[in-house]
Each structure stands twice: as C-alpha cells, then as structure tokens.
Amino acid sequence: MTDAGHRVGGGPRRGTGQDLGNQVEGYLLWRARITEAEQRAREFTHRMDWLTTSQRDEIERHYVDDSLRRARQDLERIAARAVSLRGEYERRYRALRARCAGWTLAVCGGAAFLAAAVSLGR
C-alpha cells in the first residue's frame, strides 16, 4: 500500500541485483503513475473556476488518492493473474517433460529390444 505521501510500503529487501532492478523499475513506474494522476487531477479541477483554493486542493487530493487506489488494484489483479499463469505453465511443462522422457525411454527400450533380437537372430 501507499502512505499519505504515496510511497510504496515495505522498505528495502535483500536479494539479487535482479530484485533491486525490479524494485527500482517498480518505483519509477509508480512515481510516473503518481505524476500522471496529479496532472489529471489538475486538469480536472482547472475547468471548475468557481472552486476556492482549498476546495481545489481537496478535490485534487481525493482524485489522486482514488486514481492510485484503482491503479494499485489493477496491478494486484495483474500480478495475481501472472502468478496463476506461471503455475499453470509450470504444471504443463512438467507434464510435457515427463511425456517426452517417457517417449524417449520407450524408443530407446524398443531400439535396444530390436538390436538384441537382431543380434540373437544371427
């Protein structure tokens, strides 16, 4: 989640350089999302010239908070789907690998049987 300053929670994690790269990329993408939400909020309230400054600020804050909440929900749904797909593909890969290993053993066994039969028939 994000705090009032729209910072993604959690703190630094230990891990590989890949983890750090993913964290930096995620941070930069989230900052871009915040900037986009703030710009859209300003554009939204710009048309409402009757608002006072405090009303405008409050509406912009609510707009940004709502936009970021929705963006976070979308990202969580996408991440959950990615995890689900990964599990599904890993299961399919294991089944395919087992099937290929079975066929390889069957073909090798058949070839060995034929070689033995040919050598005994001579």
Secondary structure, DSSP 8 states (H G I E B T S, - for coil): -B-TT--BSS------HHHHHHHHHHHHHHHHHHHHHHHHHHHHHHT-TTS-HHHHHHHHHHHHHHHHHHHHHHHHHHHHHHHHHHHHHHHHHHHHHHHHHHHHHHHHHHHHHHHHHHHHH-
